[in-house]
């Protein structure tokens, strides 16, 4: 669980899974959209199915809420992306 110190209390920072679906024709545009866009997701690992023909990308990030998570993406990418709040659980 991620936490940030604020005064004497700890604040939980929510985790989000960003899921983008695009067509084969838009694949290059999705990645090129990050050029010049100040995103904490730039130069970080993502999971993608583009090379195997699925054309979906997943990023894991932290943000205060869903809109804030989507703002980490270029507008073009964010319009075809869903943000789902997730948390870590241990598999028994």
N, CA, C and O atoms as a CHARMM CRD file, in Angstrom:
* protein
*
  368
    1    1 UNK  N      0.84600  -1.17000   0.00000 PROA 1      0.00000
    2    1 UNK  CA     0.00000   0.00000   0.00000 PROA 1      0.00000
    3    1 UNK  C      0.89000   1.23000   0.00000 PROA 1      0.00000
    4    1 UNK  O      1.82400   1.32300   0.79600 PROA 1      0.00000
    5    2 UNK  N      0.61000   2.15900  -0.87400 PROA 2      0.00000
    6    2 UNK  CA     1.38400   3.40000  -0.91200 PROA 2      0.00000
    7    2 UNK  C      0.78900   4.40800   0.05200 PROA 2      0.00000
    8    2 UNK  O     -0.43000   4.53600   0.16500 PROA 2      0.00000
    9    3 UNK  N      1.63800   5.10000   0.72500 PROA 3      0.00000
   10    3 UNK  CA     1.17800   6.14500   1.63500 PROA 3      0.00000
   11    3 UNK  C      2.09200   7.34400   1.49700 PROA 3      0.00000
   12    3 UNK  O      3.26600   7.21600   1.14900 PROA 3      0.00000
   13    4 UNK  N      1.54100   8.50100   1.77200 PROA 4      0.00000
   14    4 UNK  CA     2.30500   9.74400   1.81300 PROA 4      0.00000
   15    4 UNK  C      2.09600  10.36800   3.18100 PROA 4      0.00000
   16    4 UNK  O      0.98400  10.37400   3.70900 PROA 4      0.00000
   17    5 UNK  N      3.16300  10.88700   3.74300 PROA 5      0.00000
   18    5 UNK  CA     3.04500  11.55300   5.03800 PROA 5      0.00000
   19    5 UNK  C      2.48400  12.95200   4.82200 PROA 5      0.00000
   20    5 UNK  O      2.96000  13.68600   3.95600 PROA 5      0.00000
   21    6 UNK  N      1.49900  13.31700   5.58700 PROA 6      0.00000
   22    6 UNK  CA     0.93400  14.66500   5.55900 PROA 6      0.00000
   23    6 UNK  C      0.75300  15.08200   7.00900 PROA 6      0.00000
   24    6 UNK  O     -0.18300  14.65500   7.68600 PROA 6      0.00000
   25    7 UNK  N      1.66000  15.91900   7.46800 PROA 7      0.00000
   26    7 UNK  CA     1.60500  16.28100   8.88500 PROA 7      0.00000
   27    7 UNK  C      1.89800  15.04600   9.71000 PROA 7      0.00000
   28    7 UNK  O      2.94000  14.41300   9.54300 PROA 7      0.00000
   29    8 UNK  N      0.99100  14.70500  10.59200 PROA 8      0.00000
   30    8 UNK  CA     1.18500  13.52600  11.42000 PROA 8      0.00000
   31    8 UNK  C      0.29900  12.35700  10.99000 PROA 8      0.00000
   32    8 UNK  O      0.25500  11.33100  11.67000 PROA 8      0.00000
   33    9 UNK  N     -0.41700  12.50600   9.84800 PROA 9      0.00000
   34    9 UNK  CA    -1.27500  11.41300   9.39100 PROA 9      0.00000
   35    9 UNK  C     -0.72700  10.83400   8.09200 PROA 9      0.00000
   36    9 UNK  O      0.01000  11.49200   7.35700 PROA 9      0.00000
   37   10 UNK  N     -1.09700   9.61800   7.83800 PROA 10     0.00000
   38   10 UNK  CA    -0.73400   8.97500   6.58600 PROA 10     0.00000
   39   10 UNK  C     -1.94400   9.01500   5.66100 PROA 10     0.00000
   40   10 UNK  O     -3.07300   8.77400   6.09100 PROA 10     0.00000
   41   11 UNK  N     -1.70200   9.31800   4.39500 PROA 11     0.00000
   42   11 UNK  CA    -2.77300   9.39300   3.41300 PROA 11     0.00000
   43   11 UNK  C     -2.55300   8.27200   2.40400 PROA 11     0.00000
   44   11 UNK  O     -1.47100   8.15200   1.83000 PROA 11     0.00000
   45   12 UNK  N     -3.56200   7.46800   2.19300 PROA 12     0.00000
   46   12 UNK  CA    -3.48700   6.38700   1.22500 PROA 12     0.00000
   47   12 UNK  C     -3.65000   6.97200  -0.17300 PROA 12     0.00000
   48   12 UNK  O     -4.58900   7.72600  -0.42800 PROA 12     0.00000
   49   13 UNK  N     -2.73900   6.62700  -1.07500 PROA 13     0.00000
   50   13 UNK  CA    -2.81500   7.08600  -2.45600 PROA 13     0.00000
   51   13 UNK  C     -3.37700   5.94100  -3.28300 PROA 13     0.00000
   52   13 UNK  O     -2.74600   4.88800  -3.37300 PROA 13     0.00000
   53   14 UNK  N     -4.54700   6.11700  -3.89000 PROA 14     0.00000
   54   14 UNK  CA    -5.17000   5.03500  -4.64900 PROA 14     0.00000
   55   14 UNK  C     -4.35100   4.64100  -5.88700 PROA 14     0.00000
   56   14 UNK  O     -3.69300   5.47500  -6.50900 PROA 14     0.00000
   57   15 UNK  N     -4.41200   3.36900  -6.21800 PROA 15     0.00000
   58   15 UNK  CA    -3.78700   2.82800  -7.42500 PROA 15     0.00000
   59   15 UNK  C     -4.85500   2.63600  -8.48800 PROA 15     0.00000
   60   15 UNK  O     -5.99200   2.27600  -8.18100 PROA 15     0.00000
   61   16 UNK  N     -4.48700   2.87800  -9.73800 PROA 16     0.00000
   62   16 UNK  CA    -5.41000   2.70900 -10.85300 PROA 16     0.00000
   63   16 UNK  C     -4.75700   1.89600 -11.95400 PROA 16     0.00000
   64   16 UNK  O     -3.54900   1.98000 -12.17900 PROA 16     0.00000
   65   17 UNK  N     -5.56800   1.11400 -12.63100 PROA 17     0.00000
   66   17 UNK  CA    -5.15700   0.41100 -13.82900 PROA 17     0.00000
   67   17 UNK  C     -5.81500   1.14200 -14.99100 PROA 17     0.00000
   68   17 UNK  O     -7.04100   1.21300 -15.07600 PROA 17     0.00000
   69   18 UNK  N     -4.99400   1.68300 -15.88500 PROA 18     0.00000
   70   18 UNK  CA    -5.49800   2.38600 -17.05700 PROA 18     0.00000
   71   18 UNK  C     -5.48300   1.40400 -18.21400 PROA 18     0.00000
   72   18 UNK  O     -4.45400   0.79000 -18.49600 PROA 18     0.00000
   73   19 UNK  N     -6.61500   1.25100 -18.88300 PROA 19     0.00000
   74   19 UNK  CA    -6.74900   0.27100 -19.96200 PROA 19     0.00000
   75   19 UNK  C     -7.16900   0.98600 -21.24200 PROA 19     0.00000
   76   19 UNK  O     -8.25200   1.56500 -21.32400 PROA 19     0.00000
   77   20 UNK  N     -6.28900   0.93000 -22.23500 PROA 20     0.00000
   78   20 UNK  CA    -6.55200   1.57800 -23.52200 PROA 20     0.00000
   79   20 UNK  C     -6.73700   0.52500 -24.60400 PROA 20     0.00000
   80   20 UNK  O     -5.94300  -0.40900 -24.72100 PROA 20     0.00000
   81   21 UNK  N     -7.79000   0.68500 -25.39200 PROA 21     0.00000
   82   21 UNK  CA    -8.02000  -0.16200 -26.57100 PROA 21     0.00000
   83   21 UNK  C     -7.95700   0.73200 -27.79200 PROA 21     0.00000
   84   21 UNK  O     -8.52800   1.82200 -27.80500 PROA 21     0.00000
   85   22 UNK  N     -7.26100   0.26400 -28.81700 PROA 22     0.00000
   86   22 UNK  CA    -7.13600   1.04600 -30.04500 PROA 22     0.00000
   87   22 UNK  C     -7.03200   0.08200 -31.23000 PROA 22     0.00000
   88   22 UNK  O     -6.85000  -1.12200 -31.05100 PROA 22     0.00000
   89   23 UNK  N     -7.14800   0.61700 -32.41000 PROA 23     0.00000
   90   23 UNK  CA    -7.04300  -0.21100 -33.61400 PROA 23     0.00000
   91   23 UNK  C     -5.58600  -0.32400 -34.04000 PROA 23     0.00000
   92   23 UNK  O     -4.72500   0.41600 -33.56500 PROA 23     0.00000
   93   24 UNK  N     -5.33000  -1.25500 -34.93500 PROA 24     0.00000
   94   24 UNK  CA    -3.97700  -1.42000 -35.46600 PROA 24     0.00000
   95   24 UNK  C     -3.50600  -0.13000 -36.13200 PROA 24     0.00000
   96   24 UNK  O     -2.33100   0.22700 -36.03900 PROA 24     0.00000
   97   25 UNK  N     -4.41500   0.56000 -36.79600 PROA 25     0.00000
   98   25 UNK  CA    -4.06500   1.81200 -37.46400 PROA 25     0.00000
   99   25 UNK  C     -3.72200   2.93300 -36.51200 PROA 25     0.00000
  100   25 UNK  O     -3.00100   3.86000 -36.88100 PROA 25     0.00000
  101   26 UNK  N     -4.22600   2.86500 -35.28700 PROA 26     0.00000
  102   26 UNK  CA    -3.96000   3.90700 -34.29000 PROA 26     0.00000
  103   26 UNK  C     -2.80400   3.55900 -33.35200 PROA 26     0.00000
  104   26 UNK  O     -2.44100   4.36200 -32.49200 PROA 26     0.00000
  105   27 UNK  N     -2.23600   2.39200 -33.50900 PROA 27     0.00000
  106   27 UNK  CA    -1.20100   1.92900 -32.58600 PROA 27     0.00000
  107   27 UNK  C     -0.04300   2.92500 -32.48800 PROA 27     0.00000
  108   27 UNK  O      0.32600   3.33100 -31.38500 PROA 27     0.00000
  109   28 UNK  N      0.51500   3.31100 -33.58700 PROA 28     0.00000
  110   28 UNK  CA     1.63500   4.24900 -33.57500 PROA 28     0.00000
  111   28 UNK  C      1.25900   5.60000 -33.01100 PROA 28     0.00000
  112   28 UNK  O      2.06000   6.24700 -32.33600 PROA 28     0.00000
  113   29 UNK  N      0.04300   6.02500 -33.28900 PROA 29     0.00000
  114   29 UNK  CA    -0.42600   7.32900 -32.80900 PROA 29     0.00000
  115   29 UNK  C     -0.54100   7.33500 -31.28600 PROA 29     0.00000
  116   29 UNK  O     -0.21900   8.33300 -30.64000 PROA 29     0.00000
  117   30 UNK  N     -1.00000   6.22300 -30.71400 PROA 30     0.00000
  118   30 UNK  CA    -1.13900   6.13900 -29.25400 PROA 30     0.00000
  119   30 UNK  C      0.21400   6.37600 -28.58600 PROA 30     0.00000
  120   30 UNK  O      0.30800   7.14500 -27.62900 PROA 30     0.00000
  121   31 UNK  N      1.25400   5.72400 -29.08400 PROA 31     0.00000
  122   31 UNK  CA     2.56600   5.87700 -28.46300 PROA 31     0.00000
  123   31 UNK  C      3.20100   7.21800 -28.80900 PROA 31     0.00000
  124   31 UNK  O      3.86900   7.81500 -27.96500 PROA 31     0.00000
  125   32 UNK  N      3.00800   7.69800 -30.02000 PROA 32     0.00000
  126   32 UNK  CA     3.56700   8.99700 -30.42100 PROA 32     0.00000
  127   32 UNK  C      2.91900  10.14500 -29.65000 PROA 32     0.00000
  128   32 UNK  O      3.53900  11.19400 -29.47700 PROA 32     0.00000
  129   33 UNK  N      1.68400   9.96500 -29.18600 PROA 33     0.00000
  130   33 UNK  CA     0.97900  11.02600 -28.46000 PROA 33     0.00000
  131   33 UNK  C      1.70900  11.41500 -27.17200 PROA 33     0.00000
  132   33 UNK  O      1.51800  12.52000 -26.66400 PROA 33     0.00000
  133   34 UNK  N      2.53600  10.52500 -26.64800 PROA 34     0.00000
  134   34 UNK  CA     3.26800  10.82000 -25.41300 PROA 34     0.00000
  135   34 UNK  C      4.43500  11.77400 -25.63900 PROA 34     0.00000
  136   34 UNK  O      4.91800  12.39200 -24.69000 PROA 34     0.00000
  137   35 UNK  N      4.89300  11.90200 -26.88000 PROA 35     0.00000
  138   35 UNK  CA     6.02500  12.79500 -27.15000 PROA 35     0.00000
  139   35 UNK  C      5.61800  14.23000 -26.84800 PROA 35     0.00000
  140   35 UNK  O      4.62800  14.73400 -27.37800 PROA 35     0.00000
  141   36 UNK  N      6.38100  14.86500 -26.00700 PROA 36     0.00000
  142   36 UNK  CA     6.10000  16.25500 -25.66200 PROA 36     0.00000
  143   36 UNK  C      5.00100  16.42000 -24.63200 PROA 36     0.00000
  144   36 UNK  O      4.69000  17.54500 -24.24200 PROA 36     0.00000
  145   37 UNK  N      4.39500  15.30800 -24.17400 PROA 37     0.00000
  146   37 UNK  CA     3.34400  15.39100 -23.16100 PROA 37     0.00000
  147   37 UNK  C      3.96900  15.06400 -21.80600 PROA 37     0.00000
  148   37 UNK  O      4.53600  13.98500 -21.63500 PROA 37     0.00000
  149   38 UNK  N      3.87300  15.98000 -20.84100 PROA 38     0.00000
  150   38 UNK  CA     4.50900  15.74900 -19.53600 PROA 38     0.00000
  151   38 UNK  C      3.70700  14.75700 -18.69100 PROA 38     0.00000
  152   38 UNK  O      2.80800  15.15200 -17.94900 PROA 38     0.00000
  153   39 UNK  N      4.03000  13.49100 -18.80500 PROA 39     0.00000
  154   39 UNK  CA     3.29900  12.45000 -18.09100 PROA 39     0.00000
  155   39 UNK  C      4.24600  11.64500 -17.21300 PROA 39     0.00000
  156   39 UNK  O      5.36000  11.32700 -17.62900 PROA 39     0.00000
  157   40 UNK  N      3.80600  11.31300 -15.99100 PROA 40     0.00000
  158   40 UNK  CA     4.62200  10.43800 -15.15000 PROA 40     0.00000
  159   40 UNK  C      4.70800   9.01800 -15.72400 PROA 40     0.00000
  160   40 UNK  O      5.50700   8.20700 -15.25500 PROA 40     0.00000
  161   41 UNK  N      3.89500   8.72200 -16.73000 PROA 41     0.00000
  162   41 UNK  CA     3.91200   7.38800 -17.33400 PROA 41     0.00000
  163   41 UNK  C      4.95300   7.25200 -18.44500 PROA 41     0.00000
  164   41 UNK  O      5.26500   6.14100 -18.87200 PROA 41     0.00000
  165   42 UNK  N      5.48800   8.37800 -18.91300 PROA 42     0.00000
  166   42 UNK  CA     6.50700   8.31400 -19.96400 PROA 42     0.00000
  167   42 UNK  C      7.72500   7.54700 -19.46400 PROA 42     0.00000
  168   42 UNK  O      8.14000   7.69400 -18.31400 PROA 42     0.00000
  169   43 UNK  N      8.28200   6.73600 -20.33800 PROA 43     0.00000
  170   43 UNK  CA     9.49700   5.96900 -20.06100 PROA 43     0.00000
  171   43 UNK  C      9.32000   4.99300 -18.90000 PROA 43     0.00000
  172   43 UNK  O     10.28800   4.65100 -18.22100 PROA 43     0.00000
  173   44 UNK  N      8.07800   4.54300 -18.67300 PROA 44     0.00000
  174   44 UNK  CA     7.82900   3.52200 -17.66100 PROA 44     0.00000
  175   44 UNK  C      7.27400   2.28500 -18.36500 PROA 44     0.00000
  176   44 UNK  O      6.71600   2.39300 -19.45700 PROA 44     0.00000
  177   45 UNK  N      7.42100   1.12400 -17.75500 PROA 45     0.00000
  178   45 UNK  CA     6.89400  -0.09500 -18.37900 PROA 45     0.00000
  179   45 UNK  C      5.36700  -0.08200 -18.44500 PROA 45     0.00000
  180   45 UNK  O      4.68900   0.43400 -17.55600 PROA 45     0.00000
  181   46 UNK  N      4.86100  -0.65500 -19.50900 PROA 46     0.00000
  182   46 UNK  CA     3.41900  -0.87500 -19.67000 PROA 46     0.00000
  183   46 UNK  C      3.25100  -2.28700 -20.20400 PROA 46     0.00000
  184   46 UNK  O      4.18500  -2.85900 -20.76700 PROA 46     0.00000
  185   47 UNK  N      2.08000  -2.83900 -20.03100 PROA 47     0.00000
  186   47 UNK  CA     1.75700  -4.12900 -20.63600 PROA 47     0.00000
  187   47 UNK  C      0.95600  -3.85000 -21.89500 PROA 47     0.00000
  188   47 UNK  O      0.06100  -3.00400 -21.89100 PROA 47     0.00000
  189   48 UNK  N      1.27000  -4.55400 -22.96700 PROA 48     0.00000
  190   48 UNK  CA     0.57400  -4.30400 -24.23600 PROA 48     0.00000
  191   48 UNK  C      0.43900  -5.59000 -25.03300 PROA 48     0.00000
  192   48 UNK  O      1.24100  -6.51500 -24.90000 PROA 48     0.00000
  193   49 UNK  N     -0.59300  -5.62600 -25.86500 PROA 49     0.00000
  194   49 UNK  CA    -0.80200  -6.75900 -26.76200 PROA 49     0.00000
  195   49 UNK  C     -0.57900  -6.36200 -28.21400 PROA 49     0.00000
  196   49 UNK  O     -0.88300  -7.14100 -29.11800 PROA 49     0.00000
  197   50 UNK  N     -0.05800  -5.17300 -28.45100 PROA 50     0.00000
  198   50 UNK  CA     0.07800  -4.64300 -29.81300 PROA 50     0.00000
  199   50 UNK  C      0.90500  -5.54900 -30.72000 PROA 50     0.00000
  200   50 UNK  O      0.52500  -5.77600 -31.86800 PROA 50     0.00000
  201   51 UNK  N      2.00300  -6.05800 -30.23900 PROA 51     0.00000
  202   51 UNK  CA     2.86700  -6.90300 -31.07300 PROA 51     0.00000
  203   51 UNK  C      2.23900  -8.24700 -31.38300 PROA 51     0.00000
  204   51 UNK  O      2.63500  -8.90800 -32.34200 PROA 51     0.00000
  205   52 UNK  N      1.25900  -8.66300 -30.58100 PROA 52     0.00000
  206   52 UNK  CA     0.58300  -9.94000 -30.84500 PROA 52     0.00000
  207   52 UNK  C     -0.78300  -9.73600 -31.48700 PROA 52     0.00000
  208   52 UNK  O     -1.53300 -10.69600 -31.66200 PROA 52     0.00000
  209   53 UNK  N     -1.11500  -8.48500 -31.84400 PROA 53     0.00000
  210   53 UNK  CA    -2.33500  -8.20400 -32.57800 PROA 53     0.00000
  211   53 UNK  C     -3.53900  -7.77500 -31.76700 PROA 53     0.00000
  212   53 UNK  O     -4.60600  -7.54400 -32.33500 PROA 53     0.00000
  213   54 UNK  N     -3.40100  -7.66200 -30.45000 PROA 54     0.00000
  214   54 UNK  CA    -4.55600  -7.31000 -29.62100 PROA 54     0.00000
  215   54 UNK  C     -4.84400  -5.82600 -29.53200 PROA 54     0.00000
  216   54 UNK  O     -5.99900  -5.42900 -29.38000 PROA 54     0.00000
  217   55 UNK  N     -3.81400  -4.99800 -29.62500 PROA 55     0.00000
  218   55 UNK  CA    -3.91100  -3.53900 -29.58100 PROA 55     0.00000
  219   55 UNK  C     -4.63700  -3.01200 -28.34400 PROA 55     0.00000
  220   55 UNK  O     -5.60600  -2.25700 -28.42000 PROA 55     0.00000
  221   56 UNK  N     -4.11300  -3.45300 -27.20800 PROA 56     0.00000
  222   56 UNK  CA    -4.55000  -2.96100 -25.90500 PROA 56     0.00000
  223   56 UNK  C     -3.30200  -2.66300 -25.08500 PROA 56     0.00000
  224   56 UNK  O     -2.28700  -3.34700 -25.21600 PROA 56     0.00000
  225   57 UNK  N     -3.38200  -1.63100 -24.23200 PROA 57     0.00000
  226   57 UNK  CA    -2.26500  -1.24600 -23.37100 PROA 57     0.00000
  227   57 UNK  C     -2.81000  -1.03700 -21.96600 PROA 57     0.00000
  228   57 UNK  O     -3.90800  -0.51200 -21.78600 PROA 57     0.00000
  229   58 UNK  N     -2.01900  -1.46000 -20.95700 PROA 58     0.00000
  230   58 UNK  CA    -2.36600  -1.25900 -19.55300 PROA 58     0.00000
  231   58 UNK  C     -1.21700  -0.56200 -18.84700 PROA 58     0.00000
  232   58 UNK  O     -0.06000  -0.96600 -18.97000 PROA 58     0.00000
  233   59 UNK  N     -1.54500   0.48400 -18.11000 PROA 59     0.00000
  234   59 UNK  CA    -0.57700   1.17800 -17.26000 PROA 59     0.00000
  235   59 UNK  C     -1.08400   1.10000 -15.83400 PROA 59     0.00000
  236   59 UNK  O     -2.29200   1.13000 -15.60000 PROA 59     0.00000
  237   60 UNK  N     -0.16800   1.00100 -14.87700 PROA 60     0.00000
  238   60 UNK  CA    -0.52700   1.07600 -13.46100 PROA 60     0.00000
  239   60 UNK  C      0.00800   2.39300 -12.93700 PROA 60     0.00000
  240   60 UNK  O      1.16400   2.73900 -13.17900 PROA 60     0.00000
  241   61 UNK  N     -0.83200   3.13400 -12.21600 PROA 61     0.00000
  242   61 UNK  CA    -0.42500   4.43800 -11.72000 PROA 61     0.00000
  243   61 UNK  C     -1.11600   4.75300 -10.40500 PROA 61     0.00000
  244   61 UNK  O     -1.99500   4.01200  -9.96500 PROA 61     0.00000
  245   62 UNK  N     -0.72500   5.83800  -9.78700 PROA 62     0.00000
  246   62 UNK  CA    -1.39900   6.34400  -8.59400 PROA 62     0.00000
  247   62 UNK  C     -1.98000   7.70900  -8.91900 PROA 62     0.00000
  248   62 UNK  O     -1.42500   8.46600  -9.71600 PROA 62     0.00000
  249   63 UNK  N     -3.10000   8.00900  -8.29100 PROA 63     0.00000
  250   63 UNK  CA    -3.77000   9.29400  -8.48800 PROA 63     0.00000
  251   63 UNK  C     -4.82600   9.44400  -7.40100 PROA 63     0.00000
  252   63 UNK  O     -5.18300   8.47700  -6.72900 PROA 63     0.00000
  253   64 UNK  N     -5.31800  10.66100  -7.23800 PROA 64     0.00000
  254   64 UNK  CA    -6.33600  10.90300  -6.21000 PROA 64     0.00000
  255   64 UNK  C     -7.69100  10.32800  -6.58700 PROA 64     0.00000
  256   64 UNK  O     -8.46100   9.93000  -5.71300 PROA 64     0.00000
  257   65 UNK  N     -7.99500  10.28100  -7.89900 PROA 65     0.00000
  258   65 UNK  CA    -9.27100   9.73800  -8.36200 PROA 65     0.00000
  259   65 UNK  C     -9.15200   9.36800  -9.84200 PROA 65     0.00000
  260   65 UNK  O     -8.10400   9.57700 -10.45400 PROA 65     0.00000
  261   66 UNK  N    -10.23000   8.81500 -10.41700 PROA 66     0.00000
  262   66 UNK  CA   -10.20600   8.37700 -11.81600 PROA 66     0.00000
  263   66 UNK  C     -9.87800   9.50600 -12.79500 PROA 66     0.00000
  264   66 UNK  O     -9.02500   9.31900 -13.66300 PROA 66     0.00000
  265   67 UNK  N    -10.52700  10.67300 -12.68500 PROA 67     0.00000
  266   67 UNK  CA   -10.18000  11.75300 -13.62200 PROA 67     0.00000
  267   67 UNK  C     -8.70700  12.15300 -13.54000 PROA 67     0.00000
  268   67 UNK  O     -8.08900  12.44100 -14.56500 PROA 67     0.00000
  269   68 UNK  N     -8.14100  12.17400 -12.33700 PROA 68     0.00000
  270   68 UNK  CA    -6.72900  12.52100 -12.18700 PROA 68     0.00000
  271   68 UNK  C     -5.83700  11.45900 -12.82500 PROA 68     0.00000
  272   68 UNK  O     -4.79700  11.78300 -13.39700 PROA 68     0.00000
  273   69 UNK  N     -6.23900  10.20400 -12.72900 PROA 69     0.00000
  274   69 UNK  CA    -5.46400   9.13300 -13.36600 PROA 69     0.00000
  275   69 UNK  C     -5.49000   9.29600 -14.88300 PROA 69     0.00000
  276   69 UNK  O     -4.45900   9.13700 -15.53800 PROA 69     0.00000
  277   70 UNK  N     -6.64200   9.60700 -15.44400 PROA 70     0.00000
  278   70 UNK  CA    -6.76200   9.77500 -16.89700 PROA 70     0.00000
  279   70 UNK  C     -6.00300  11.00400 -17.39500 PROA 70     0.00000
  280   70 UNK  O     -5.54500  11.02500 -18.53700 PROA 70     0.00000
  281   71 UNK  N     -5.86500  12.02100 -16.55600 PROA 71     0.00000
  282   71 UNK  CA    -5.11900  13.22100 -16.95400 PROA 71     0.00000
  283   71 UNK  C     -3.62900  12.95200 -17.12600 PROA 71     0.00000
  284   71 UNK  O     -2.91000  13.79500 -17.66100 PROA 71     0.00000
  285   72 UNK  N     -3.16200  11.80900 -16.68800 PROA 72     0.00000
  286   72 UNK  CA    -1.76300  11.43800 -16.87800 PROA 72     0.00000
  287   72 UNK  C     -1.49700  10.97900 -18.31800 PROA 72     0.00000
  288   72 UNK  O     -0.34800  10.77700 -18.71200 PROA 72     0.00000
  289   73 UNK  N     -2.56100  10.82200 -19.08400 PROA 73     0.00000
  290   73 UNK  CA    -2.46000  10.39700 -20.47700 PROA 73     0.00000
  291   73 UNK  C     -2.71100  11.56400 -21.41500 PROA 73     0.00000
  292   73 UNK  O     -3.46500  12.47500 -21.07100 PROA 73     0.00000
  293   74 UNK  N     -2.09700  11.56000 -22.59600 PROA 74     0.00000
  294   74 UNK  CA    -2.46400  12.56400 -23.60300 PROA 74     0.00000
  295   74 UNK  C     -3.95500  12.44900 -23.90800 PROA 74     0.00000
  296   74 UNK  O     -4.51100  11.35200 -23.86300 PROA 74     0.00000
  297   75 UNK  N     -4.60100  13.55600 -24.21300 PROA 75     0.00000
  298   75 UNK  CA    -6.05300  13.56700 -24.42600 PROA 75     0.00000
  299   75 UNK  C     -6.49400  12.51100 -25.43300 PROA 75     0.00000
  300   75 UNK  O     -7.47800  11.80800 -25.20300 PROA 75     0.00000
  301   76 UNK  N     -5.77900  12.39600 -26.53700 PROA 76     0.00000
  302   76 UNK  CA    -6.13700  11.42100 -27.56500 PROA 76     0.00000
  303   76 UNK  C     -6.18300  10.00200 -26.99600 PROA 76     0.00000
  304   76 UNK  O     -7.07500   9.22400 -27.33500 PROA 76     0.00000
  305   77 UNK  N     -5.23700   9.67100 -26.14500 PROA 77     0.00000
  306   77 UNK  CA    -5.17700   8.33300 -25.54800 PROA 77     0.00000
  307   77 UNK  C     -6.24800   8.18400 -24.46700 PROA 77     0.00000
  308   77 UNK  O     -6.89700   7.14300 -24.36900 PROA 77     0.00000
  309   78 UNK  N     -6.42600   9.21500 -23.66800 PROA 78     0.00000
  310   78 UNK  CA    -7.38000   9.15800 -22.55100 PROA 78     0.00000
  311   78 UNK  C     -8.81100   8.94300 -23.01700 PROA 78     0.00000
  312   78 UNK  O     -9.60200   8.32600 -22.30400 PROA 78     0.00000
  313   79 UNK  N     -9.16400   9.44100 -24.20500 PROA 79     0.00000
  314   79 UNK  CA   -10.54700   9.30700 -24.67300 PROA 79     0.00000
  315   79 UNK  C    -10.93000   7.85600 -24.94100 PROA 79     0.00000
  316   79 UNK  O    -12.11600   7.52900 -24.96700 PROA 79     0.00000
  317   80 UNK  N     -9.94500   6.98200 -25.14200 PROA 80     0.00000
  318   80 UNK  CA   -10.22400   5.56400 -25.39800 PROA 80     0.00000
  319   80 UNK  C     -9.70100   4.68700 -24.25800 PROA 80     0.00000
  320   80 UNK  O     -9.39300   3.51200 -24.45800 PROA 80     0.00000
  321   81 UNK  N     -9.60500   5.27500 -23.05800 PROA 81     0.00000
  322   81 UNK  CA    -9.02200   4.56800 -21.91000 PROA 81     0.00000
  323   81 UNK  C     -9.99400   4.57000 -20.73900 PROA 81     0.00000
  324   81 UNK  O    -10.69600   5.55200 -20.50100 PROA 81     0.00000
  325   82 UNK  N    -10.02800   3.46100 -20.01600 PROA 82     0.00000
  326   82 UNK  CA   -10.79300   3.39200 -18.77100 PROA 82     0.00000
  327   82 UNK  C     -9.81600   3.37100 -17.60400 PROA 82     0.00000
  328   82 UNK  O     -8.71400   2.83300 -17.71600 PROA 82     0.00000
  329   83 UNK  N    -10.22400   3.95500 -16.49300 PROA 83     0.00000
  330   83 UNK  CA    -9.42600   3.95100 -15.26800 PROA 83     0.00000
  331   83 UNK  C    -10.19800   3.17500 -14.21500 PROA 83     0.00000
  332   83 UNK  O    -11.33900   3.50700 -13.89300 PROA 83     0.00000
  333   84 UNK  N     -9.56700   2.14400 -13.68500 PROA 84     0.00000
  334   84 UNK  CA   -10.20800   1.30500 -12.66600 PROA 84     0.00000
  335   84 UNK  C     -9.34900   1.33200 -11.40700 PROA 84     0.00000
  336   84 UNK  O     -8.15000   1.05700 -11.45400 PROA 84     0.00000
  337   85 UNK  N     -9.96900   1.66300 -10.29600 PROA 85     0.00000
  338   85 UNK  CA    -9.21800   1.65500  -9.03600 PROA 85     0.00000
  339   85 UNK  C     -8.95900   0.20800  -8.63500 PROA 85     0.00000
  340   85 UNK  O     -9.86900  -0.62000  -8.64000 PROA 85     0.00000
  341   86 UNK  N     -7.70600  -0.08900  -8.28800 PROA 86     0.00000
  342   86 UNK  CA    -7.32200  -1.44400  -7.91600 PROA 86     0.00000
  343   86 UNK  C     -6.53000  -1.40800  -6.62200 PROA 86     0.00000
  344   86 UNK  O     -6.00700  -0.36600  -6.22700 PROA 86     0.00000
  345   87 UNK  N     -6.45000  -2.54800  -5.97500 PROA 87     0.00000
  346   87 UNK  CA    -5.58800  -2.66200  -4.80100 PROA 87     0.00000
  347   87 UNK  C     -4.97200  -4.04100  -4.79200 PROA 87     0.00000
  348   87 UNK  O     -5.51400  -4.99400  -5.35200 PROA 87     0.00000
  349   88 UNK  N     -3.85400  -4.12400  -4.15900 PROA 88     0.00000
  350   88 UNK  CA    -3.11700  -5.38200  -4.09400 PROA 88     0.00000
  351   88 UNK  C     -3.79500  -6.32500  -3.11800 PROA 88     0.00000
  352   88 UNK  O     -4.19900  -5.92500  -2.02700 PROA 88     0.00000
  353   89 UNK  N     -3.91300  -7.55400  -3.51200 PROA 89     0.00000
  354   89 UNK  CA    -4.39000  -8.60500  -2.62700 PROA 89     0.00000
  355   89 UNK  C     -3.45800  -9.79600  -2.76500 PROA 89     0.00000
  356   89 UNK  O     -2.86600 -10.00600  -3.82400 PROA 89     0.00000
  357   90 UNK  N     -3.32900 -10.55600  -1.72700 PROA 90     0.00000
  358   90 UNK  CA    -2.49900 -11.75100  -1.76300 PROA 90     0.00000
  359   90 UNK  C     -3.35500 -12.94100  -2.15500 PROA 90     0.00000
  360   90 UNK  O     -4.43100 -13.15700  -1.59700 PROA 90     0.00000
  361   91 UNK  N     -2.87200 -13.70700  -3.11500 PROA 91     0.00000
  362   91 UNK  CA    -3.58200 -14.89600  -3.54700 PROA 91     0.00000
  363   91 UNK  C     -3.24200 -16.02600  -2.58400 PROA 91     0.00000
  364   91 UNK  O     -2.07100 -16.33400  -2.36500 PROA 91     0.00000
  365   92 UNK  N     -4.27900 -16.64600  -2.00800 PROA 92     0.00000
  366   92 UNK  CA    -3.99900 -17.72900  -1.03000 PROA 92     0.00000
  367   92 UNK  C     -3.42200 -18.95700  -1.71800 PROA 92     0.00000
  368   92 UNK  O     -3.13000 -19.95400  -1.05800 PROA 92     0.00000
